[in-house]
Amino acid sequence: MWLRASTLLVALAVFTSSCSRNDQYSEIYVLIEPAQTVRLTNAIKTLAHEQGLDAWETQATDDRDRTMHVVEAKGHFVKLWAQNMPINTLEDSRCAALGDAEVDPGQFVVSVEASVPLLGTARARSSMSSIKSRLKALGFRVLDHPSSCSVIGLKKG
């Protein structure tokens, strides 16, 4: 009976922790001039390595020369994911300068989360805090919430 109750409590704790997500530590948004993409993706990979994560990068370019950049890193029960922000330029007319882009070349979302609930939560929070402060120190514009698009966000200075 005791074993059954403790198993139920552990399962409930894992379920509860996997369903809750503290956005303060899980996602940030970085605004850049598109020419800074390589600098940003290299910085994210370097910072991930410093956190003990194995990182790699990929990109895909469509037939209209629009490129999605992705950085993924894993290790120590933590997963990092960074990519250009998906956008819909029809939602905000101020983003019209981006044309019919499906990804914003000047805005990236960076997320860090525990890949195993309970085991990696503290490390994920610590990693995100470090990455966020280091990106700011490197001169990147880091936000807690996304901008409609980089064209607008960069004008706000």
DSSP file (Angstrom, degrees, kcal/mol; ACC not computed):
  #  RESIDUE AA STRUCTURE BP1 BP2  ACC     N-H-->O    O-->H-N    N-H-->O    O-->H-N    TCO  KAPPA ALPHA  PHI   PSI    X-CA   Y-CA   Z-CA
    1    1 A M     >        0   0    0      0, 0.0     4,-2.3     0, 0.0     5,-0.2   0.000 360.0 360.0 360.0 -47.1    0.0    0.0    0.0
    2    2 A W  H  >  +     0   0    0      1,-0.2     4,-2.5     2,-0.2     5,-0.2   0.902 360.0  50.8 -60.7 -41.6    2.8    2.4    1.0
    3    3 A L  H  > S+     0   0    0      1,-0.2     4,-2.2     2,-0.2    -1,-0.2   0.888 109.7  50.1 -63.3 -41.2    4.6    1.7   -2.3
    4    4 A R  H  > S+     0   0    0      2,-0.2     4,-2.1     1,-0.2    -1,-0.2   0.913 112.2  47.3 -64.9 -42.6    1.5    2.3   -4.3
    5    5 A A  H  X S+     0   0    0     -4,-2.3     4,-2.2     2,-0.2    -2,-0.2   0.902 113.0  47.8 -66.8 -41.9    0.9    5.7   -2.6
    6    6 A S  H  X S+     0   0    0     -4,-2.5     4,-2.4     2,-0.2    -1,-0.2   0.881 110.7  51.8 -68.9 -36.1    4.5    6.8   -3.0
    7    7 A T  H  X S+     0   0    0     -4,-2.2     4,-2.5     2,-0.2    -2,-0.2   0.908 110.0  49.7 -63.5 -41.7    4.5    5.8   -6.7
    8    8 A L  H  X S+     0   0    0     -4,-2.1     4,-2.4     2,-0.2    -2,-0.2   0.902 110.7  49.7 -63.6 -41.8    1.3    7.8   -7.2
    9    9 A L  H  X S+     0   0    0     -4,-2.2     4,-2.3     2,-0.2    -2,-0.2   0.903 111.5  48.1 -65.0 -41.6    2.8   10.9   -5.5
   10   10 A V  H  X S+     0   0    0     -4,-2.4     4,-2.5     2,-0.2     5,-0.2   0.929 112.4  49.0 -64.2 -44.9    6.0   10.7   -7.6
   11   11 A A  H  X S+     0   0    0     -4,-2.5     4,-2.5     1,-0.2    -2,-0.2   0.901 111.8  49.6 -61.4 -41.0    3.9   10.3  -10.8
   12   12 A L  H  X S+     0   0    0     -4,-2.4     4,-2.7     2,-0.2    -1,-0.2   0.896 110.6  49.9 -64.7 -41.0    1.8   13.3   -9.7
   13   13 A A  H  X S+     0   0    0     -4,-2.3     4,-2.5     2,-0.2    -2,-0.2   0.909 112.4  47.0 -64.5 -42.5    4.9   15.4   -9.0
   14   14 A V  H  X S+     0   0    0     -4,-2.5     4,-2.1     2,-0.2    -2,-0.2   0.924 114.1  47.7 -65.0 -44.7    6.4   14.6  -12.4
   15   15 A F  H  X S+     0   0    0     -4,-2.5     4,-1.4    -5,-0.2    -2,-0.2   0.934 113.5  47.3 -62.6 -46.3    3.2   15.3  -14.2
   16   16 A T  H  X S+     0   0    0     -4,-2.7     4,-1.3     1,-0.2     3,-0.2   0.915 114.0  46.6 -62.8 -44.3    2.6   18.6  -12.3
   17   17 A S  H  < S+     0   0    0     -4,-2.5    -1,-0.2     1,-0.2    -2,-0.2   0.845 110.8  52.4 -69.9 -31.5    6.2   19.8  -12.9
   18   18 A S  H  < S+     0   0    0     -4,-2.1    -1,-0.2     1,-0.2    -2,-0.2   0.759 110.5  48.7 -75.6 -22.5    6.1   18.8  -16.6
   19   19 A C  H  < S+     0   0    0     -4,-1.4     2,-0.3    -3,-0.2    -1,-0.2   0.712  99.7  76.6 -88.5 -21.3    2.9   20.8  -17.1
   20   20 A S     <  -     0   0    0     -4,-1.3     2,-0.4    -5,-0.2     0, 0.0  -0.680  58.8-177.1 -92.7 146.0    4.1   24.0  -15.4
   21   21 A R        -     0   0    0     -2,-0.3     2,-1.0    92,-0.0     3,-0.1  -0.964  21.7-146.3-145.8 123.1    6.5   26.3  -17.2
   22   22 A N    >>  -     0   0    0     -2,-0.4     3,-1.7     1,-0.2     4,-1.0  -0.779  11.7-164.4 -91.6 101.4    8.1   29.4  -15.8
   23   23 A D  H 3> S+     0   0    0     -2,-1.0     4,-1.6     1,-0.3    -1,-0.2   0.747  81.7  72.1 -61.0 -24.5    8.3   31.7  -18.9
   24   24 A Q  H 34 S+     0   0    0      1,-0.2    -1,-0.3     2,-0.2    -2,-0.0   0.853 113.0  27.3 -58.4 -32.8   10.8   34.0  -17.2
   25   25 A Y  H <4 S+     0   0    0     -3,-1.7    -1,-0.2     1,-0.1    -2,-0.2   0.549 118.5  58.5-104.2 -10.6   13.4   31.3  -17.5
   26   26 A S  H  < S+     0   0    0     -4,-1.0    86,-1.9     1,-0.2     2,-0.4   0.839 104.2  26.7 -97.4 -32.7   12.1   29.4  -20.6
   27   27 A E  E  <  +A  111   0A   0     -4,-1.6     2,-0.3    84,-0.2    84,-0.2  -0.989  50.2 169.5-137.8 141.2   12.0   31.9  -23.5
   28   28 A I  E     -A  110   0A   0     82,-2.2    82,-2.8    -2,-0.4     2,-0.4  -0.924  23.0-137.5-135.0 164.7   13.7   35.1  -24.5
   29   29 A Y  E     -AB 109 143A   0    114,-2.6   114,-3.5    -2,-0.3     2,-0.5  -0.981  11.1-158.3-127.3 136.2   13.7   37.0  -27.8
   30   30 A V  E     -AB 108 142A   0     78,-2.6    78,-2.4    -2,-0.4     2,-0.5  -0.963   3.5-155.7-121.1 123.7   16.7   38.6  -29.5
   31   31 A L  E     +AB 107 141A   0    110,-2.5   110,-1.1    -2,-0.5     2,-0.3  -0.842  25.7 159.3 -98.5 131.9   16.4   41.4  -32.0
   32   32 A I        -     0   0    0     74,-2.8   122,-0.1    -2,-0.5   108,-0.0  -0.935  48.4-100.9-141.2 162.9   19.2   41.8  -34.5
   33   33 A E    >   -     0   0    0     -2,-0.3     3,-3.1     1,-0.1     4,-0.2  -0.744  46.2-116.2 -76.3 138.9   20.0   43.3  -37.8
   34   34 A P  G >  S+     0   0    0      0, 0.0     3,-1.6     0, 0.0     4,-0.2   0.780 114.1  66.9 -52.4 -27.9   19.9   40.4  -40.2
   35   35 A A  G 3  S+     0   0    0      1,-0.3     3,-0.3     2,-0.1     4,-0.3   0.666  93.7  61.1 -66.9 -14.0   23.6   40.8  -41.0
   36   36 A Q  G <> S+     0   0    0     -3,-3.1     4,-2.7     1,-0.2    -1,-0.3   0.332  72.0 104.7 -92.5   6.6   24.3   39.8  -37.3
   37   37 A T  H <> S+     0   0    0     -3,-1.6     4,-2.9     1,-0.2     5,-0.3   0.915  80.5  46.1 -57.0 -48.9   22.8   36.3  -37.7
   38   38 A V  H  > S+     0   0    0     -3,-0.3     4,-2.4    -4,-0.2    -1,-0.2   0.907 112.7  51.4 -62.8 -40.9   26.1   34.4  -37.8
   39   39 A R  H  > S+     0   0    0     -4,-0.3     4,-2.0     2,-0.2    -1,-0.2   0.922 113.4  45.3 -61.3 -44.0   27.4   36.4  -34.9
   40   40 A L  H  X S+     0   0    0     -4,-2.7     4,-2.7     2,-0.2    -2,-0.2   0.948 113.7  46.9 -66.7 -48.9   24.2   35.6  -32.9
   41   41 A T  H  X S+     0   0    0     -4,-2.9     4,-2.2     1,-0.2    -1,-0.2   0.887 113.4  49.7 -64.0 -36.9   24.1   31.9  -33.7
   42   42 A N  H  X S+     0   0    0     -4,-2.4     4,-2.5    -5,-0.3    -1,-0.2   0.902 110.8  50.3 -65.1 -40.0   27.8   31.5  -33.0
   43   43 A A  H  X S+     0   0    0     -4,-2.0     4,-2.8    -5,-0.2     5,-0.2   0.918 110.0  49.9 -64.1 -43.1   27.3   33.3  -29.6
   44   44 A I  H  X S+     0   0    0     -4,-2.7     4,-2.4     2,-0.2    -2,-0.2   0.923 111.9  47.8 -62.8 -43.7   24.4   31.0  -28.7
   45   45 A K  H  X S+     0   0    0     -4,-2.2     4,-2.5     2,-0.2    -2,-0.2   0.920 113.0  48.7 -62.5 -43.1   26.4   27.8  -29.6
   46   46 A T  H  X S+     0   0    0     -4,-2.5     4,-2.2     2,-0.2    -2,-0.2   0.927 112.5  47.5 -62.2 -45.2   29.4   29.1  -27.6
   47   47 A L  H  X S+     0   0    0     -4,-2.8     4,-1.1     2,-0.2    -1,-0.2   0.872 110.8  52.2 -65.8 -36.7   27.2   29.9  -24.6
   48   48 A A  H ><>S+     0   0    0     -4,-2.4     5,-2.5    -5,-0.2     3,-0.6   0.930 108.9  50.0 -63.7 -44.3   25.5   26.5  -24.8
   49   49 A H  H ><5S+     0   0    0     -4,-2.5     3,-1.9     1,-0.2    -2,-0.2   0.897 106.4  55.6 -59.8 -40.2   29.0   24.8  -24.8
   50   50 A E  H 3<5S+     0   0    0     -4,-2.2    -1,-0.2     1,-0.3    -2,-0.2   0.779 104.6  54.1 -63.4 -25.5   29.9   26.9  -21.8
   51   51 A Q  T <<5S-     0   0    0     -4,-1.1    -1,-0.3    -3,-0.6    -2,-0.2   0.367 125.9-103.8 -87.5   4.3   26.8   25.4  -20.0
   52   52 A G  T < 5S+     0   0    0     -3,-1.9     2,-0.3     1,-0.3    -3,-0.2   0.671  77.4 137.0  83.6  17.7   28.1   21.9  -20.9
   53   53 A L      < -     0   0    0     -5,-2.5     2,-0.6    -6,-0.1    -1,-0.3  -0.725  56.6-126.4 -98.7 147.2   25.6   21.4  -23.7
   54   54 A D  E     -C   74   0A   0     20,-3.0    20,-2.0    -2,-0.3     2,-0.3  -0.834  38.1-168.4 -88.2 122.6   26.4   19.8  -27.1
   55   55 A A  E     +C   73   0A   0     -2,-0.6     2,-0.3    18,-0.2    18,-0.2  -0.857  16.5 172.4-119.8 148.4   25.2   22.3  -29.7
   56   56 A W  E     -C   72   0A   0     16,-2.5    16,-2.6    -2,-0.3     2,-0.3  -0.967  15.7-145.7-146.5 162.1   24.7   22.2  -33.5
   57   57 A E  E     +C   71   0A   0     -2,-0.3     2,-0.3    14,-0.2    14,-0.2  -0.948  15.6 173.3-131.3 147.3   23.3   24.5  -36.0
   58   58 A T  E     -C   70   0A   0     12,-2.6    12,-2.8    -2,-0.3     2,-0.3  -0.952   7.3-166.6-144.1 165.5   21.3   24.0  -39.2
   59   59 A Q  E     -C   69   0A   0     -2,-0.3     2,-0.4    10,-0.2    10,-0.2  -0.990   7.1-156.8-151.6 156.1   19.6   26.2  -41.7
   60   60 A A  E     -C   68   0A   0      8,-2.0     8,-2.7    -2,-0.3     2,-0.5  -0.997   6.8-161.4-138.0 131.9   17.1   25.9  -44.6
   61   61 A T  E     -C   67   0A   0     -2,-0.4     6,-0.2     6,-0.2     2,-0.0  -0.951  11.9-145.6-116.1 129.8   16.7   28.3  -47.4
   62   62 A D    >   -     0   0    0      4,-2.3     3,-1.9    -2,-0.5     4,-0.0  -0.223  37.9 -89.5 -85.2-179.0   13.5   28.3  -49.6
   63   63 A D  T 3  S+     0   0    0      1,-0.3    -1,-0.1     2,-0.1    -2,-0.0   0.559 126.3  57.9 -71.4  -6.4   13.3   29.1  -53.3
   64   64 A R  T 3  S-     0   0    0      2,-0.2    -1,-0.3     0, 0.0     3,-0.1   0.162 120.0-107.1-104.6  16.6   12.8   32.8  -52.5
   65   65 A D  S <  S+     0   0    0     -3,-1.9     2,-0.5     1,-0.2    -2,-0.1   0.758  71.4 144.4  66.5  28.4   16.0   33.0  -50.6
   66   66 A R        -     0   0    0     -4,-0.0    -4,-2.3     2,-0.0     2,-0.5  -0.873  34.4-155.8 -97.2 127.4   14.4   33.2  -47.1
   67   67 A T  E     -C   61   0A   0     -2,-0.5     2,-0.5    -6,-0.2    -6,-0.2  -0.889  13.5-157.3-114.5 131.9   16.5   31.3  -44.6
   68   68 A M  E     -C   60   0A   0     -8,-2.7    -8,-2.0    -2,-0.5     2,-0.4  -0.917  15.6-158.8 -99.8 126.8   15.4   29.7  -41.3
   69   69 A H  E     -C   59   0A   0     -2,-0.5    15,-1.1   -10,-0.2     2,-0.4  -0.889  10.1-175.0-107.1 136.7   18.3   29.3  -38.8
   70   70 A V  E     -CD  58  83A   0    -12,-2.8   -12,-2.6    -2,-0.4     2,-0.4  -0.998  11.1-172.2-134.9 133.4   18.1   26.8  -36.0
   71   71 A V  E     -CD  57  82A   0     11,-2.7    11,-2.5    -2,-0.4     2,-0.4  -0.995  11.0-177.9-120.5 130.6   20.5   26.1  -33.1
   72   72 A E  E     +CD  56  81A   0    -16,-2.6   -16,-2.5    -2,-0.4     2,-0.3  -0.982   2.9 176.6-128.0 141.3   19.8   23.1  -30.9
   73   73 A A  E     -CD  55  80A   0      7,-2.2     7,-3.1    -2,-0.4     2,-0.3  -0.998   1.5-180.0-144.1 145.5   21.8   22.0  -27.8
   74   74 A K  E     +CD  54  79A   0    -20,-2.0   -20,-3.0    -2,-0.3     5,-0.2  -0.981  20.8 107.5-143.7 153.8   21.3   19.2  -25.3
   75   75 A G  E >   + D   0  78A   0      3,-1.8     3,-1.7    -2,-0.3    40,-0.1  -0.622  62.5  37.2 152.4 155.1   23.0   17.9  -22.2
   76   76 A H  T 3  S-     0   0    0      1,-0.3    47,-0.1    -2,-0.2     3,-0.1   0.849 128.8 -58.3  51.9  41.1   22.7   17.6  -18.4
   77   77 A F  T 3  S+     0   0    0      1,-0.2    38,-2.3    37,-0.1    39,-0.9   0.716 115.1 115.0  64.5  23.5   18.9   17.1  -18.7
   78   78 A V  E <   -DE  75 114A   0     -3,-1.7    -3,-1.8    36,-0.3     2,-0.4  -0.953  47.5-162.9-126.5 143.9   18.6   20.5  -20.5
   79   79 A K  E     -DE  74 113A   0     34,-2.9    34,-2.4    -2,-0.4     2,-0.4  -0.995   3.5-167.1-127.6 130.2   17.5   21.4  -24.0
   80   80 A L  E     +DE  73 112A   0     -7,-3.1    -7,-2.2    -2,-0.4     2,-0.4  -0.927   6.8 179.9-113.4 140.4   18.1   24.7  -25.8
   81   81 A W  E     +DE  72 111A   0     30,-2.5    30,-3.3    -2,-0.4     2,-0.4  -0.992   2.4 174.7-139.7 131.4   16.4   25.7  -29.0
   82   82 A A  E     +DE  71 110A   0    -11,-2.5   -11,-2.7    -2,-0.4     2,-0.3  -0.999  12.2 146.7-136.2 139.3   16.9   28.9  -30.9
   83   83 A Q  E     -DE  70 109A   0     26,-1.9    26,-2.7    -2,-0.4   -13,-0.2  -0.983  52.7 -76.1-159.9 163.7   15.4   29.9  -34.3
   84   84 A N  E     - E   0 108A   0    -15,-1.1    24,-0.3    -2,-0.3   -16,-0.0  -0.365  61.2-102.1 -57.8 145.9   14.2   32.9  -36.3
   85   85 A M  E     - E   0 104A   0     22,-3.3    19,-3.2    19,-0.6     2,-0.2  -0.581  30.4-124.7 -73.0 129.6   10.7   33.9  -35.1
   86   86 A P  E     - E   0 103A   0      0, 0.0     2,-0.3     0, 0.0    17,-0.3  -0.531  39.9-177.9 -66.4 141.9    7.9   32.7  -37.3
   87   87 A I        -     0   0    0     15,-1.8     2,-0.4    -2,-0.2    62,-0.1  -0.939  33.7-145.8-139.7 163.4    5.8   35.7  -38.4
   88   88 A N    >   -     0   0    0     -2,-0.3     3,-1.9    60,-0.2     4,-0.5  -0.921  12.6-163.4-126.3 103.6    2.7   36.7  -40.3
   89   89 A T  T 3  S+     0   0    0     12,-0.6     6,-0.3    -2,-0.4     3,-0.3   0.646  86.3  66.5 -66.0 -13.5    3.4   40.1  -42.0
   90   90 A L  T 3  S+     0   0    0      1,-0.2    -1,-0.3     5,-0.1     3,-0.2   0.699  88.2  67.6 -78.5 -18.5   -0.4   40.5  -42.6
   91   91 A E  S <  S+     0   0    0     -3,-1.9     2,-0.4     1,-0.3    -1,-0.2   0.812 112.2  25.8 -71.3 -30.0   -1.0   40.7  -38.8
   92   92 A D    >   -     0   0    0     -4,-0.5     3,-2.3    -3,-0.3    -1,-0.3  -0.949  66.8-153.9-139.1 114.5    0.7   44.1  -38.5
   93   93 A S  G >  S+     0   0    0     -2,-0.4     3,-1.6     1,-0.3     4,-0.2   0.729  93.5  70.3 -62.3 -21.4    1.1   46.4  -41.4
   94   94 A R  G 3  S+     0   0    0      1,-0.3     3,-0.4     2,-0.1    -1,-0.3   0.671  93.0  58.7 -69.4 -13.9    4.2   47.9  -39.9
   95   95 A C  G X  S+     0   0    0     -3,-2.3     3,-2.5    -6,-0.3    -1,-0.3   0.370  71.7 107.1 -91.8   3.5    5.9   44.6  -40.7
   96   96 A A  G X   +     0   0    0     -3,-1.6     3,-2.4     1,-0.3    -1,-0.2   0.746  62.1  74.4 -57.3 -25.4    5.2   45.0  -44.4
   97   97 A A  G 3  S+     0   0    0     -3,-0.4    -1,-0.3     1,-0.3     3,-0.1   0.731  88.6  61.6 -60.7 -20.3    8.9   45.8  -45.1
   98   98 A L  G X  S-     0   0    0     -3,-2.5     3,-1.3     1,-0.3    -1,-0.3   0.458  95.5-155.8 -84.8  -0.7    9.5   42.1  -44.5
   99   99 A G  T <   -     0   0    0     -3,-2.4    -1,-0.3     1,-0.2   -10,-0.1  -0.374  60.9 -22.6  65.5-135.4    7.3   41.2  -47.5
  100  100 A D  T 3  S+     0   0    0     -3,-0.1    -1,-0.2    -2,-0.1    -4,-0.1   0.002  90.3 154.0 -99.8  28.4    5.8   37.8  -47.4
  101  101 A A    <   -     0   0    0     -3,-1.3   -12,-0.6     1,-0.1     3,-0.1  -0.220  34.8-161.7 -57.9 144.5    8.4   36.4  -45.1
  102  102 A E  S    S+     0   0    0      1,-0.2   -15,-1.8   -14,-0.1     2,-0.4   0.578  80.6  39.9-101.3 -16.4    7.4   33.4  -43.0
  103  103 A V  E    S- E   0  86A   0    -17,-0.3    -1,-0.2   -36,-0.0   -36,-0.1  -0.984  86.3-121.1-130.0 145.4   10.3   33.9  -40.6
  104  104 A D  E >   - E   0  85A   0    -19,-3.2     3,-1.2    -2,-0.4   -19,-0.6  -0.755  15.2-156.8 -85.6 116.5   11.7   37.2  -39.3
  105  105 A P  E 3  S+     0   0A   0      0, 0.0    -1,-0.1     0, 0.0   -68,-0.1   0.655  91.6  46.3 -68.9 -12.8   15.3   37.5  -40.2
  106  106 A G  E 3  S+     0   0A   0      1,-0.1   -74,-2.8   -21,-0.1     2,-0.4   0.281 102.9  65.3-114.3  11.1   15.9   39.9  -37.4
  107  107 A Q  E <   -A   31   0A   0     -3,-1.2   -22,-3.3   -76,-0.2     2,-0.4  -0.983  56.6-175.2-138.3 126.9   14.2   38.2  -34.4
  108  108 A F  E     -AE  30  84A   0    -78,-2.4   -78,-2.6    -2,-0.4     2,-0.5  -0.905  16.1-145.3-117.2 145.5   15.1   35.0  -32.8
  109  109 A V  E     -AE  29  83A   0    -26,-2.7   -26,-1.9    -2,-0.4     2,-0.5  -0.933  15.4-166.9-105.0 135.2   13.4   33.1  -30.0
  110  110 A V  E     -AE  28  82A   0    -82,-2.8   -82,-2.2    -2,-0.5     2,-0.4  -0.988   7.5-177.5-123.3 123.1   15.7   31.2  -27.6
  111  111 A S  E     -AE  27  81A   0    -30,-3.3   -30,-2.5    -2,-0.5     2,-0.4  -0.951  10.0-174.1-123.8 144.3   14.2   28.7  -25.2
  112  112 A V  E     + E   0  80A   0    -86,-1.9     2,-0.3    -2,-0.4   -32,-0.2  -0.997  19.2 156.4-133.6 128.3   15.8   26.6  -22.5
  113  113 A E  E     - E   0  79A   0    -34,-2.4   -34,-2.9    -2,-0.4     2,-0.3  -0.968  47.1 -88.6-148.4 163.3   14.0   23.9  -20.7
  114  114 A A  E     - E   0  78A   0     -2,-0.3   -36,-0.3   -36,-0.2   -37,-0.1  -0.577  24.7-159.1 -72.1 130.0   14.4   20.8  -18.7
  115  115 A S  S    S+     0   0    0    -38,-2.3   -37,-0.2    -2,-0.3    -1,-0.2   0.698  89.1  38.0 -82.2 -18.9   14.4   17.7  -21.0
  116  116 A V  S >> S-     0   0    0    -39,-0.9     4,-1.9    -3,-0.0     3,-0.6  -0.964  98.1-118.9-130.0 114.0   13.5   15.6  -17.9
  117  117 A P  T 34 S+     0   0    0      0, 0.0     2,-1.4     0, 0.0   -99,-0.1  -0.156  93.5   7.3 -52.7 145.3   11.1   17.1  -15.4
  118  118 A L  T 34 S+     0   0    0      1,-0.2     4,-0.3  -101,-0.1  -104,-0.0  -0.206 122.8  67.2  75.8 -41.8   12.5   17.6  -11.9
  119  119 A L  T <4 S+     0   0    0     -2,-1.4     4,-0.2    -3,-0.6    -1,-0.2   0.865 112.1  24.3 -78.3 -35.3   16.0   16.6  -12.9
  120  120 A G  S  X S+     0   0    0     -4,-1.9     4,-2.8   -43,-0.1     5,-0.2   0.408  91.3  99.2-111.6   3.4   16.9   19.5  -15.1
  121  121 A T  H  > S+     0   0    0     -5,-0.3     4,-2.2     1,-0.2     5,-0.2   0.929  87.4  42.6 -60.8 -50.3   14.7   22.3  -14.0
  122  122 A A  H  > S+     0   0    0     -4,-0.3     4,-2.4     1,-0.2    -1,-0.2   0.907 116.5  48.9 -64.2 -40.7   17.2   24.2  -11.8
  123  123 A R  H  > S+     0   0    0     -4,-0.2     4,-2.9     2,-0.2    -1,-0.2   0.886 109.4  52.7 -66.4 -38.0   19.9   23.8  -14.4
  124  124 A A  H  X S+     0   0    0     -4,-2.8     4,-2.6     2,-0.2     5,-0.2   0.923 111.0  47.0 -63.1 -44.0   17.6   25.0  -17.1
  125  125 A R  H  X S+     0   0    0     -4,-2.2     4,-2.3    -5,-0.2    -2,-0.2   0.924 114.2  47.2 -62.9 -44.5   16.8   28.2  -15.1
  126  126 A S  H  X S+     0   0    0     -4,-2.4     4,-2.3     2,-0.2    -2,-0.2   0.913 112.6  49.4 -63.7 -43.2   20.4   28.8  -14.3
  127  127 A S  H  X S+     0   0    0     -4,-2.9     4,-2.9     2,-0.2     5,-0.2   0.925 111.7  48.1 -62.8 -45.5   21.4   28.2  -18.0
  128  128 A M  H  X S+     0   0    0     -4,-2.6     4,-2.8     1,-0.2     5,-0.2   0.914 110.8  51.2 -63.2 -42.3   18.8   30.6  -19.3
  129  129 A S  H  X S+     0   0    0     -4,-2.3     4,-2.2    -5,-0.2    -1,-0.2   0.926 113.7  44.8 -59.9 -44.5   19.7   33.3  -16.8
  130  130 A S  H  X S+     0   0    0     -4,-2.3     4,-2.5     2,-0.2    -2,-0.2   0.930 114.4  47.8 -65.4 -46.4   23.4   33.0  -17.8
  131  131 A I  H  X S+     0   0    0     -4,-2.9     4,-2.6     1,-0.2     5,-0.2   0.911 111.8  51.0 -62.7 -43.0   22.7   33.0  -21.5
  132  132 A K  H  X S+     0   0    0     -4,-2.8     4,-1.9    -5,-0.2    -1,-0.2   0.937 113.6  43.2 -60.9 -48.6   20.3   36.0  -21.2
  133  133 A S  H  X S+     0   0    0     -4,-2.2     4,-2.3    -5,-0.2    -1,-0.2   0.882 114.4  50.5 -67.9 -37.0   22.8   38.1  -19.3
  134  134 A R  H  X S+     0   0    0     -4,-2.5     4,-1.7     2,-0.2    -2,-0.2   0.894 108.5  51.5 -68.6 -39.1   25.7   37.1  -21.6
  135  135 A L  H  <>S+     0   0    0     -4,-2.6     5,-2.3     2,-0.2    -1,-0.2   0.907 111.3  48.4 -63.2 -40.3   23.8   37.9  -24.7
  136  136 A K  H ><5S+     0   0    0     -4,-1.9     3,-1.8     1,-0.2    -2,-0.2   0.924 109.5  52.3 -62.6 -43.6   23.0   41.3  -23.3
  137  137 A A  H 3<5S+     0   0    0     -4,-2.3    -1,-0.2     1,-0.3    -2,-0.2   0.804 103.9  57.7 -63.4 -28.6   26.7   41.8  -22.4
  138  138 A L  T 3<5S-     0   0    0     -4,-1.7    -1,-0.3    -5,-0.1    -2,-0.2   0.460 125.9-103.0 -80.6  -0.4   27.6   40.9  -25.9
  139  139 A G  T < 5S+     0   0    0     -3,-1.8     2,-0.2     1,-0.3    -3,-0.2   0.549  73.2 142.1  94.5   8.1   25.4   43.9  -27.1
  140  140 A F      < -     0   0    0     -5,-2.3     2,-0.9    -6,-0.2    -1,-0.3  -0.565  56.6-118.0 -81.5 148.0   22.4   42.0  -28.3
  141  141 A R  E     -B   31   0A   0   -110,-1.1  -110,-2.5    -2,-0.2     2,-0.5  -0.778  37.2-169.7 -86.8 108.5   18.9   43.4  -27.7
  142  142 A V  E     -B   30   0A   0     -2,-0.9     2,-0.3  -112,-0.2  -112,-0.2  -0.876   4.7-174.4-108.2 128.8   17.2   40.8  -25.5
  143  143 A L  E     -B   29   0A   0   -114,-3.5  -114,-2.6    -2,-0.5     4,-0.1  -0.848  29.3-143.7-119.8 155.0   13.5   41.0  -24.7
  144  144 A D  S    S+     0   0    0     -2,-0.3  -117,-0.1  -116,-0.2    -1,-0.1   0.637  92.6  38.5 -87.7 -16.4   11.2   39.0  -22.4
  145  145 A H  S    S-     0   0    0   -116,-0.1  -116,-0.1  -117,-0.0    -1,-0.1  -0.963  94.1-102.0-132.6 149.3    8.3   39.2  -25.0
  146  146 A P        -     0   0    0      0, 0.0     2,-0.2     0, 0.0    -2,-0.1  -0.333  27.5-130.7 -70.3 151.4    8.4   39.0  -28.7
  147  147 A S        -     0   0    0      1,-0.1     3,-0.1    -4,-0.1     4,-0.1  -0.643  29.2-110.2 -88.5 156.9    8.1   42.1  -30.9
  148  148 A S  S    S-     0   0    0      1,-0.2     2,-0.3    -2,-0.2   -60,-0.2   0.911  95.9 -27.6 -54.0 -40.8    5.5   42.0  -33.7
  149  149 A C    >>  -     0   0    0    -62,-0.1     4,-2.4   -43,-0.1     3,-0.6  -0.955  65.8-102.0-166.1 163.6    8.6   41.9  -36.0
  150  150 A S  H 3> S+     0   0    0     -2,-0.3     4,-2.8     1,-0.2     5,-0.3   0.809 115.2  65.4 -65.1 -29.6   12.2   43.1  -35.9
  151  151 A V  H 3> S+     0   0    0      1,-0.2     4,-0.7     2,-0.2    -1,-0.2   0.907 111.5  36.1 -59.0 -41.3   11.4   46.1  -38.1
  152  152 A I  H <> S+     0   0    0     -3,-0.6     4,-1.3     2,-0.2     3,-0.4   0.933 117.2  51.5 -75.9 -48.4    9.2   47.5  -35.3
  153  153 A G  H  < S+     0   0    0     -4,-2.4     4,-0.4     1,-0.2     3,-0.3   0.870 108.4  50.5 -59.6 -40.6   11.3   46.3  -32.4
  154  154 A L  H >< S+     0   0    0     -4,-2.8     3,-0.7     1,-0.2    -1,-0.2   0.801 105.7  56.8 -71.3 -27.7   14.6   47.8  -33.8
  155  155 A K  H 3< S+     0   0    0     -4,-0.7    -1,-0.2    -3,-0.4    -2,-0.2   0.808  97.8  61.9 -70.3 -28.7   12.9   51.2  -34.3
  156  156 A K  T 3<        0   0    0     -4,-1.3    -1,-0.2    -3,-0.3    -2,-0.2   0.647 360.0 360.0 -71.7 -14.0   12.0   51.3  -30.6
  157  157 A G    <         0   0    0     -3,-0.7    -3,-0.1    -4,-0.4    -1,-0.1   0.463 360.0 360.0  63.7 360.0   15.7   51.2  -29.9
